[in-house]
């Protein structure tokens, strides 16, 4: 699915009020103007990035869809040294959570005079007093070196909480800014809190830093943790190739995360060219028949002696039966990895073809590792952008990067759809080129 916006779509970010205080970072940006490396705060970042897309809009330049740029402002809404800040991490684990927490605390304390940050424990549950989770105080010393460990020092949980109660908690703790680190469900929760605060007329900012290893949040480029996740997944694919090539009729089957979007499967497969087939939610396939996946797999093993199959957890769900939902309201998926293992085994047996199948599921190992260097850099830059936005009085928004420029995106837009691999896009074309799998398996 391509991430397009209709002309007239509201890309404006909400503000708490006028910025009246000089920013401590004003000296860093004094005299700078937009260039290929920097965007001035009064400029905008265009949504479209090609001449043809811009021409199709058929409107003057000042009416083209555009985002507010991220980065420090010359003036801020909160007086430096006075803001009281809270941080919460929500949803599943993801590489880089501690990097973001550390980045927020260091930026706030080093440049904006914040003495300490209030950490709310175990996700939104920590914003509900009745759950009994005590807050923790975050200081530069407390967050030193936490980027070297996986997970989140604040803990996390899934599931929605009453936004009215969470807003009460922010008021009780005297919080001026809340940073929410989480996925699309967490961002919806953040929007709910922001709406309550706005309705009450309270000048409390809510800023989202979107994370999901599935990379399924639109308009923000890549979400943090994704690069580390597909790197870890690629190691499992490499192991599957070694196993498959060492056996008679060897097949390595690797199941990776990706409920609705196959980005991890695609990037991990491209990382080392070890995959012969990549199955993702966005591209349906048939199992049976001469053109189906099973027949294609048997032919590949016959021709090359072995094969590696990478399947995203949400692939082929139309072939299975699932029911129920998790604490976040997501539909429970049937286990496509085990299903494919059983179907491949029975198909080879029925065809009288030798098979040695090794099934690898890296599962939660993908989520729990520390961020690698490239992700760590992205995390700290997102954290800095989030702090700059918050101190300038922005609210009900997330930070991200588009066309390699940091931008502010209204939460309503960030949760309006799901970023998915486009079957007619260049990423899927690269998969077809790399694996030489059939264009269609029907």
C-alpha positions as CSV (number, residue, x, y, z in Angstrom):
1,X,0.0,0.0,0.0
2,X,1.4,3.4,-1.0
3,X,1.4,6.2,1.6
4,X,-0.5,9.0,-0.2
5,X,-2.5,11.8,1.1
6,X,-5.4,13.6,-0.6
7,X,-5.1,17.3,-1.3
8,X,-6.5,19.1,1.7
9,X,-5.6,16.5,4.2
10,X,-4.8,18.2,7.5
11,X,-1.1,17.9,8.2
12,X,-1.0,20.7,10.7
13,X,0.3,19.9,14.2
14,X,-1.5,21.1,17.3
15,X,0.1,23.8,19.5
16,X,-0.4,24.5,23.2
17,X,0.1,28.2,22.6
18,X,2.5,31.0,21.7
19,X,6.3,30.4,22.1
20,X,7.5,33.3,24.3
21,X,10.7,32.1,25.8
22,X,14.2,32.1,24.2
23,X,15.4,28.6,23.6
24,X,18.8,27.6,25.1
25,X,19.5,26.1,21.6
26,X,18.9,29.3,19.7
27,X,22.6,29.9,19.5
28,X,23.0,26.5,17.7
29,X,20.7,27.5,14.9
30,X,21.3,31.2,14.6
31,X,21.6,32.3,11.0
32,X,20.9,28.9,9.6
33,X,18.6,28.5,6.6
34,X,17.2,25.6,4.7
35,X,19.7,23.6,2.7
36,X,20.3,20.0,1.7
37,X,21.3,19.2,5.3
38,X,18.9,21.3,7.4
39,X,15.4,22.6,7.3
40,X,14.5,26.0,8.8
41,X,11.7,26.0,11.4
42,X,9.6,28.3,9.2
43,X,10.0,26.0,6.1
44,X,8.0,22.9,5.3
45,X,8.9,19.4,4.1
46,X,7.0,18.3,1.0
47,X,5.0,15.2,1.2
48,X,5.7,14.2,-2.5
49,X,9.3,13.6,-3.7
50,X,9.0,13.4,-7.5
51,X,8.1,15.9,-10.2
52,X,5.3,13.8,-11.5
53,X,3.6,13.4,-8.1
54,X,3.8,17.2,-7.6
55,X,2.5,17.9,-11.1
56,X,-0.5,15.6,-10.5
57,X,-1.6,17.8,-7.6
58,X,-2.0,20.7,-10.1
59,X,-1.9,23.3,-7.3
60,X,0.4,26.2,-6.4
61,X,3.5,25.4,-4.4
62,X,2.1,26.8,-1.1
63,X,-0.9,24.4,-1.3
64,X,1.2,21.2,-1.8
65,X,0.8,18.8,1.1
66,X,3.7,19.3,3.5
67,X,4.9,18.5,7.0
68,X,6.3,20.8,9.7
69,X,10.0,20.1,10.1
70,X,11.5,18.8,13.3
71,X,14.4,20.3,15.2
72,X,15.1,23.0,17.8
73,X,13.2,26.3,17.7
74,X,14.5,29.8,18.4
75,X,11.7,30.3,21.0
76,X,9.9,27.7,23.1
77,X,6.6,27.4,24.9
78,X,7.9,26.1,28.3
79,X,10.3,28.3,30.1
80,X,13.6,26.4,30.3
81,X,14.2,24.8,33.7
82,X,10.5,24.8,34.6
83,X,9.0,21.9,32.6
84,X,8.1,18.7,34.4
85,X,8.2,15.7,32.1
86,X,6.9,12.1,32.1
87,X,7.9,9.1,29.9
88,X,6.0,5.9,29.3
89,X,6.8,2.9,27.2
90,X,3.9,0.8,25.9
91,X,3.2,-2.3,23.9
92,X,5.6,-5.0,22.9
93,X,9.4,-4.8,23.3
94,X,11.5,-3.4,20.5
95,X,15.3,-2.8,20.1
96,X,16.1,0.8,21.0
97,X,13.5,1.5,23.8
98,X,16.3,2.3,26.3
99,X,18.1,4.3,23.7
100,X,15.1,6.6,23.3
101,X,14.6,6.9,27.1
102,X,18.2,7.8,27.5
103,X,18.1,10.3,24.6
104,X,15.0,12.0,26.1
105,X,16.5,12.4,29.6
106,X,19.9,13.6,28.4
107,X,18.4,16.2,26.0
108,X,15.9,17.5,28.5
109,X,18.4,17.7,31.4
110,X,21.5,18.9,29.4
111,X,19.9,21.5,27.2
112,X,16.5,22.5,28.7
113,X,17.2,22.5,32.4
114,X,15.0,19.7,33.4
115,X,16.3,18.3,36.7
116,X,14.7,14.8,36.5
117,X,12.1,13.0,34.5
118,X,9.2,10.9,35.9
119,X,9.1,7.4,34.5
120,X,5.7,5.7,34.5
121,X,6.1,2.0,35.0
122,X,4.5,-0.8,32.9
123,X,2.9,1.2,30.1
124,X,-0.4,2.9,30.4
125,X,-1.2,0.7,33.4
126,X,1.4,2.9,35.3
127,X,-0.8,6.0,34.7
128,X,-3.7,4.4,36.6
129,X,-3.1,4.7,40.4
130,X,-5.3,1.8,41.2
131,X,-2.9,-0.6,39.5
132,X,-0.3,0.2,42.2
133,X,2.7,0.8,40.0
134,X,5.0,3.4,41.6
135,X,6.8,6.0,39.4
136,X,10.6,6.1,39.0
137,X,12.8,9.1,38.7
138,X,15.1,9.3,35.7
139,X,18.3,11.3,35.8
140,X,21.3,11.3,33.5
141,X,23.1,9.1,36.0
142,X,20.2,6.7,36.2
143,X,20.0,6.3,32.4
144,X,23.8,6.0,31.8
145,X,24.6,2.9,29.8
146,X,21.0,1.6,29.7
147,X,21.3,1.8,25.9
148,X,23.6,-1.3,26.2
149,X,20.7,-3.5,27.3
150,X,17.6,-4.7,25.6
151,X,14.0,-4.1,26.7
152,X,12.9,-1.1,28.6
153,X,13.9,-0.1,32.2
154,X,10.4,1.3,32.6
155,X,8.7,-2.0,31.8
156,X,5.7,-2.2,29.5
157,X,2.2,-3.6,29.1
158,X,-0.5,-3.9,26.5
159,X,-4.1,-2.8,26.6
160,X,-6.0,0.5,26.8
161,X,-6.7,2.5,30.0
162,X,-9.2,5.3,30.7
163,X,-7.8,8.5,29.3
164,X,-9.7,10.6,31.9
165,X,-7.9,8.7,34.7
166,X,-4.5,9.0,32.9
167,X,-5.0,12.7,32.5
168,X,-5.8,13.0,36.2
169,X,-2.5,11.3,37.0
170,X,-0.6,13.8,34.8
171,X,-2.2,16.6,36.7
172,X,-1.5,15.0,40.1
173,X,2.2,14.7,39.3
174,X,2.4,18.2,37.8
175,X,3.4,16.9,34.4
176,X,3.8,19.5,31.6
177,X,4.9,17.0,28.9
178,X,4.3,13.3,28.4
179,X,6.4,11.3,26.0
180,X,4.7,8.1,24.8
181,X,6.9,5.5,23.2
182,X,4.9,2.8,21.5
183,X,3.1,1.4,18.4
184,X,-0.1,2.4,16.7
185,X,-2.3,1.3,19.5
186,X,-0.2,3.3,22.0
187,X,-0.4,6.3,19.7
188,X,-4.2,6.1,19.7
189,X,-4.0,6.0,23.5
190,X,-1.8,9.1,23.4
191,X,-4.3,10.9,21.2
192,X,-7.0,10.0,23.6
193,X,-5.0,11.6,26.5
194,X,-4.3,14.7,24.4
195,X,-7.9,15.1,23.5
196,X,-8.9,15.0,27.2
197,X,-6.3,17.5,28.1
198,X,-7.4,19.8,25.3
199,X,-11.0,19.6,26.3
200,X,-10.1,20.5,29.9
201,X,-8.0,23.5,28.7
202,X,-4.8,22.1,30.2
203,X,-1.5,23.1,28.6
204,X,0.1,19.7,28.8
205,X,1.8,18.3,25.7
206,X,1.6,14.7,24.5
207,X,4.4,13.7,22.1
208,X,4.6,10.2,20.5
209,X,7.8,8.4,19.5
210,X,6.5,5.6,17.3
211,X,8.1,2.1,17.6
212,X,7.3,-1.1,15.9
213,X,9.6,-3.8,14.6
214,X,7.0,-4.5,11.9
215,X,7.7,-1.0,10.4
216,X,4.0,-0.6,9.8
217,X,3.5,3.1,10.9
218,X,3.0,5.2,7.8
219,X,4.5,8.6,6.8
220,X,7.6,8.4,9.1
221,X,10.1,6.5,7.0
222,X,11.4,3.6,9.1
223,X,10.4,3.1,12.8
224,X,13.2,2.6,15.3
225,X,14.3,-0.9,16.1
226,X,13.4,-2.2,12.6
227,X,17.0,-2.3,11.3
228,X,18.2,-4.3,14.4
229,X,15.2,-6.7,14.1
230,X,15.7,-7.6,10.5
231,X,19.5,-8.0,11.1
232,X,18.8,-10.6,13.8
233,X,16.2,-12.3,11.6
234,X,18.8,-12.5,8.8
235,X,21.1,-14.5,11.1
236,X,18.3,-17.1,11.4
237,X,17.9,-17.2,7.7
238,X,21.6,-17.8,7.2
239,X,21.5,-20.6,9.8
240,X,18.6,-22.1,7.9
241,X,20.6,-22.1,4.7
242,X,23.5,-23.9,6.3
243,X,21.2,-26.6,7.7
244,X,19.4,-27.0,4.4
245,X,22.6,-27.3,2.3
246,X,24.0,-29.9,4.6
247,X,21.1,-32.4,4.3
248,X,19.4,-34.5,1.6
249,X,16.3,-32.7,0.4
250,X,17.1,-29.9,2.8
251,X,14.5,-27.2,3.5
252,X,15.1,-24.4,6.0
253,X,11.8,-22.8,7.1
254,X,12.1,-19.5,9.0
255,X,9.1,-17.7,10.6
256,X,9.6,-14.1,11.4
257,X,7.4,-11.4,12.9
258,X,5.1,-9.3,10.7
259,X,1.4,-9.4,11.5
260,X,0.2,-7.3,8.6
261,X,3.4,-6.1,7.0
262,X,6.2,-8.1,5.6
263,X,9.1,-5.7,5.9
264,X,11.1,-7.8,8.3
265,X,10.8,-10.9,6.0
266,X,11.8,-8.8,3.0
267,X,14.7,-6.9,4.4
268,X,16.1,-10.0,6.3
269,X,15.9,-12.0,3.1
270,X,17.7,-9.4,1.1
271,X,20.4,-9.0,3.7
272,X,22.3,-12.2,2.6
273,X,20.5,-13.6,-0.5
274,X,19.9,-16.9,1.3
275,X,16.2,-17.1,0.8
276,X,14.5,-19.0,-2.1
277,X,11.0,-18.0,-1.2
278,X,9.6,-15.1,0.8
279,X,5.9,-15.2,1.9
280,X,4.3,-12.1,3.2
281,X,0.8,-10.9,4.2
282,X,0.6,-8.5,1.3
283,X,1.1,-11.1,-1.5
284,X,-1.5,-14.0,-1.4
285,X,-0.4,-17.4,-2.6
286,X,-1.9,-20.8,-3.2
287,X,-0.4,-24.0,-1.6
288,X,-1.7,-26.6,-4.0
289,X,-1.7,-27.1,-7.8
290,X,1.1,-27.1,-10.3
291,X,1.6,-23.3,-9.8
292,X,1.2,-23.3,-6.1
293,X,3.9,-22.8,-3.5
294,X,4.3,-26.5,-2.6
295,X,5.0,-27.6,-6.1
296,X,7.3,-24.7,-6.7
297,X,9.2,-25.6,-3.5
298,X,9.6,-29.3,-4.6
299,X,10.9,-28.2,-8.0
300,X,13.4,-25.8,-6.4
301,X,14.7,-28.6,-4.1
302,X,15.0,-31.0,-7.0
303,X,16.9,-28.4,-9.1
304,X,19.2,-27.1,-6.5
305,X,19.3,-29.7,-3.8
306,X,17.9,-27.5,-1.0
307,X,15.8,-24.4,-0.4
308,X,15.1,-21.8,2.3
309,X,11.6,-20.4,2.9
310,X,11.0,-17.2,4.9
311,X,7.4,-16.7,6.1
312,X,6.0,-13.6,7.9
313,X,3.7,-14.5,10.8
314,X,0.7,-12.8,9.0
315,X,1.3,-14.5,5.7
316,X,-1.3,-17.0,4.3
317,X,-3.8,-16.4,7.1
318,X,-6.6,-16.9,4.6
319,X,-5.5,-20.6,4.5
320,X,-5.8,-21.0,8.3
321,X,-8.4,-20.6,11.0
322,X,-7.9,-18.1,13.8
323,X,-10.0,-16.6,16.5
324,X,-10.0,-14.2,19.4
325,X,-7.8,-11.2,20.1
326,X,-5.0,-10.1,22.3
327,X,-5.0,-7.4,25.1
328,X,-4.4,-4.7,22.6
329,X,-7.4,-5.8,20.5
330,X,-5.4,-7.2,17.7
331,X,-6.8,-10.3,16.0
332,X,-5.1,-13.5,17.2
333,X,-3.2,-15.1,14.3
334,X,-2.9,-18.8,13.6
335,X,0.6,-20.1,13.6
336,X,1.6,-20.1,10.0
337,X,5.1,-21.4,10.7
338,X,3.8,-24.7,12.2
339,X,1.1,-24.9,9.6
340,X,3.7,-24.6,6.7
341,X,6.0,-27.1,8.4
342,X,3.2,-29.7,8.5
343,X,2.0,-29.0,4.9
344,X,5.5,-29.1,3.4
345,X,6.2,-32.4,5.2
346,X,3.0,-34.0,4.1
347,X,3.4,-32.8,0.5
348,X,7.0,-34.1,0.1
349,X,5.9,-37.4,1.6
350,X,2.9,-37.7,-0.8
351,X,5.2,-37.0,-3.7
352,X,7.8,-39.6,-2.5
353,X,10.5,-36.9,-2.4
354,X,13.2,-36.9,0.3
355,X,12.9,-34.1,2.8
356,X,15.0,-32.9,5.7
357,X,13.2,-29.9,7.2
358,X,14.6,-27.6,9.8
359,X,12.2,-25.1,11.3
360,X,13.6,-21.9,13.0
361,X,11.5,-19.4,14.8
362,X,13.6,-16.5,16.2
363,X,10.4,-15.1,17.7
364,X,11.0,-12.8,20.7
365,X,14.8,-12.9,20.3
366,X,14.2,-10.3,17.5
367,X,12.5,-7.9,19.9
368,X,14.6,-8.3,23.0
369,X,18.2,-7.5,21.8
370,X,19.9,-4.2,22.3
371,X,19.8,-1.8,19.4
372,X,22.6,-2.0,16.9
373,X,24.6,1.1,16.0
374,X,22.5,2.4,13.1
375,X,19.3,2.1,15.2
376,X,21.0,3.7,18.2
377,X,21.8,6.7,16.2
378,X,18.2,6.9,14.9
379,X,16.8,6.5,18.4
380,X,18.8,9.4,19.9
381,X,17.9,11.7,17.0
382,X,14.2,10.9,17.3
383,X,14.4,11.5,21.0
384,X,16.1,14.9,20.4
385,X,13.5,15.8,17.8
386,X,10.7,14.8,20.2
387,X,12.1,17.0,23.0
388,X,12.4,20.0,20.7
389,X,8.8,19.6,19.5
390,X,7.5,19.2,23.1
391,X,9.4,22.3,24.4
392,X,8.0,24.3,21.6
393,X,4.5,23.5,22.7
394,X,3.5,20.9,20.1
395,X,1.1,18.2,21.2
396,X,-0.9,15.2,19.8
397,X,1.8,14.4,17.3
398,X,4.6,12.0,16.6
399,X,8.1,12.5,15.3
400,X,9.5,10.7,12.3
401,X,11.6,11.1,9.2
402,X,10.5,11.6,5.6
403,X,12.9,12.1,2.6
404,X,15.6,12.0,5.3
405,X,14.2,15.1,7.0
406,X,12.8,14.9,10.6
407,X,9.2,15.9,10.6
408,X,6.1,16.3,12.9
409,X,3.1,14.2,12.1
410,X,-0.4,14.5,13.7
411,X,-1.2,11.3,15.6
412,X,-4.5,11.1,13.7
413,X,-2.6,10.7,10.4
414,X,0.0,8.3,11.8
415,X,-2.7,5.9,12.8
416,X,-5.0,6.4,9.8
417,X,-3.6,3.4,7.9
418,X,-0.9,0.7,8.0
419,X,2.4,0.9,6.2
420,X,2.7,-2.2,4.1
421,X,4.9,-3.7,1.4
422,X,3.5,-2.7,-2.0
423,X,3.2,-5.7,-4.3
424,X,3.9,-3.3,-7.2
425,X,6.7,-1.5,-5.5
426,X,10.5,-1.7,-5.8
427,X,11.0,-3.6,-2.5
428,X,8.9,-6.6,-3.6
429,X,10.5,-6.4,-7.0
430,X,13.9,-6.7,-5.3
431,X,12.6,-9.8,-3.5
432,X,11.5,-11.4,-6.8
433,X,14.9,-10.6,-8.3
434,X,16.8,-11.9,-5.3
435,X,14.9,-15.2,-4.8
436,X,13.8,-15.9,-8.4
437,X,10.6,-17.2,-6.9
438,X,7.6,-17.1,-9.3
439,X,5.9,-13.8,-9.8
440,X,2.7,-15.5,-8.7
441,X,2.2,-18.8,-7.0
442,X,-1.4,-19.8,-7.9
